Amino acid sequence: MTLTRSSKRRQNHLELVVLAGLSGLLYSSWPLGYVLNPAANRGLASNLEGLRQPYNWLFITLDVASGVLVVIIAWLLLVGRKKAMSRLAQFAIYAYGGFGLLTAIDALLPEDCLADQHQCGSLFQHPMVLLHGLASLASIGCLTLSLLAIWWLVARRPTAASWLRRTLHVVLAIWFIFGFNTALLLLQDQSSALSQHIFIIACSLWTGALPLVVHRLELSSGVITGAKLARKNRHRPVPVAKTRWGA
């Protein structure tokens, strides 16, 4: 039985909803730490994946799975649809895919010394701590770029729903407040677990929401993006204005 175009569109949208929701859920695995590893869960979420930590294999697997799902979602959004999207949307999806890739790499580089449990000394003595930190920062940087790109895309598009515009303003505010607060607490060697956990929840929500926002803005049947409009008008004759004498 062949599917109509609208049926295929609904099926693709359902696939995105399921995969995006699952990836966001897997990314916030830290609540399991309250049961499986309460001691490590009092610090940063990455402590749960540290070497020789109980059940670290589970948290590593969940993060890798989340990252792989994000890469798959980015590929699904781009394959066969790239030309129909604006450059900002394409940039957001590439940054989103970069976040997924770096999240998986980050999880596969667990820290070999937890600073809040041991005196780790120089980073050169524990290169895994440095590599894990760099991959983690890069992944969050990519996800932040994807959020900024979509926020700017919505701000520039007058047809975007007002509720979506207001929601992105709120998400952006929460994002930077708790992101910077977590970094500040880390630099001051203070407990940043609560702030980081709230920030991770924000990351999970955006991980699940971005594909749906892109689908609504760029791929819905009723939306004509700049790229679509340009192709639509490519072969349309340019009207010649008449003078007042009718020439």
N, C-alpha and C positions, 0 to 999 in steps of 0.2 A: 504494500500500500504506500503510495507516494504521499509525502506531506506537502501541504500548501506552504506558500512563503510565510504567511502569518503563523502557521503551526510551527514551522522551523524556528521562527523568531521567538515564539513563546518557549519552545524547548530549549533554545540557547540561553534564554534569560533564566529559565529554571536551573540549568546547569551552573550558571554563574552564581545564582543565589546560594545553591548548595555548597559549591566549592569555596566561595568567599566566606560564608558563615563558618564553615569548618576550619578554614585557615585562620580566621580571627580567633576562634575558640581554642585551637591548639596553641596559638602564640601566648595565650594567658594561662599557662599551666601552673604558675606559681601557687595558686591556692592549694594544690595537692601537697605542697611542701609542709603545710600545717599538720598534715597527717603522716607523711612519709619521712620528713626530715625537718622537724621544728627548729632545731638549733641553727641550721644553715638558712632557714627561711626568715630568720630575724635580720639577716643582712640583705645584700643585693640578690636579685633573682638569679643571677649567673652563678651564685654559690651552689645552687642546687645541682648544677652540671659539673662542679669541680671534681678533679680527679680524687678517687678514693672516697667520694661521698656516697652514702647509701642511696640506691635507686637513681644514681646520676644517669644511667643508661636510658631510663624512661624519659627524663626531662630532655636529654639530648635528642632522643628519637622524636619526641613531640615537636621540638623546635625545627629539626630537619624536615619533618613532614609538613609543617606549616610553611617553611621556606619553599619547598618543592611545589606545593599547591599554588603559592603565589606566582611562581615562575610559569606554571601551567596556565593560570588565569591570564597572565600578561600575554602569553602566546595566543590563547584563544581570542583575546580582545583584538589582537593585531592581525592575525592570519586572515587574509582575504578582505580585511576591512580597513587597512591602514590608509588607503587613498581617500576613504570617505571621512577621515578624521582631520580635525585641525591640528596644527603642529604642537600646540600646547597640550592637547589631549595625548598625542603620541609621546611627547616628552614625559608626561605624568606616568604613562604606562611603562615606559622604559625605566624610569626611576623606581617605579613599583616593582618591576621585575628584578632590578638591581638589589632592592631591599630583600626580596625573597632569596636570591642567590647568596647574599652576604649573611643573611640570618642562618642559612644552612651551614655555611663555612664557619661562622662564629660558633655555632653549637658543636662543630667537629673539632674545635680548638679549645677544649675545656681548660680552665685555669689550674695550674699545678700548685698554687699556694693561695689561700684565702686570707686577705689582709686583715679582716676583722676577727680571725681566729688564730693567726700566727704572725710572727715577725718575719716578713718575707725578704727584707733587705732589698738589694738592687734588682731592677727589672732585668738586667743582663744575666742574673742568676736564675731567673724564672721567665724565660722568653715566651712561654705560653700565655702568661698574664698579659704581656705586651701585645702579642698577636691577637688574643681574644678581645682585648680592649679596642684595638684599632679596627677590627672587623665589626665589632658592635657599634662603634661610633659611626663608621661608614654606612652601616645598614640604616641607622636612624637618620643619618643625613639624607639618604636616598628617599626614605619615606616622607621626610619633611619637605623635600623638593616636590614630591608628587602632590602633597597637600597644598603647597603654595601655588603650583601650576593650576590645579583644579579651582582653587579659590580665585585666582586671577581670571581664569576662563569664565567662571560664573559671573564675576564682577563686570566683565566686558560684554556679556551677552544679555541684552535687555529682555529677551524672551524667557530667561531662566526664572523659575518660580521664586517668589519672594521668601518663602519658608526655607528653601534650599540655601539662598544667600545668607539669611540670618543664622541658620544652623552652622554654616561654614565659618562665620564670624566667631561664634561661640566655641567651636572646636579649635579654631586657630588660637584663641585666647587661652583656653585650657592647656593646649599643646605647649605653648611657650612658657606659661607660668610654671607648670610642673616640670617641664624639661629643664629650664634654667635653675629652678629651685633644687632639683636633684643634683645637678652639676655643682651648684654652689655648696650644698651640704657635703658632697664628696670632697671638694677642695678644702673645706674646713674640718674634714675628718669627723663629721657628725653623722648620726644615723639618718640615712636617706631612704630606708626601706619603704615607708608609707608613701612618700612622694613618688618614688620610682614605680611602685605598684599601681598608683593612680595613672601615671604616665603610660605604663604598659597597657592598662585598660583602654586608654585613649588610642594607643597604637593598634590594639586589636579591633576596636570599633572602626577605625579608618581602613584597616586591612580588609575588613568585610564590606565596608561601604563604598570604597573607590570604584570597584568594577560596576556596581549598580548605578553610581552617579555618572560614570562615563557612558554606560549603556543608555541612560536616560537622556543625556545631553547630546550624544553623538550618533547613536545607533538606532534610536527609536524611529519608527516610520514617519512620524509627523514632524521630525526635526530636520531642517535643511541647514547644514553647516556651511561655512565659507567655501570649503573644498567642493562640496556637492553643488553649491550655487554656481561656482566658477565653471564646473563641467556642464551644468545645465544650460548656461548662457554662452557656451563656447561657440556654438554654431548658429546662434540666433542673430539675425541681421540687426545691425545698429540702426535705430530710427534716425532719419534726417529731419531736423526741425525745419518747418516751413517759415518763410519770411512773411511779413505782414502783407506782401503783394501776392502771396500764394505761389511763389516760385519754388 
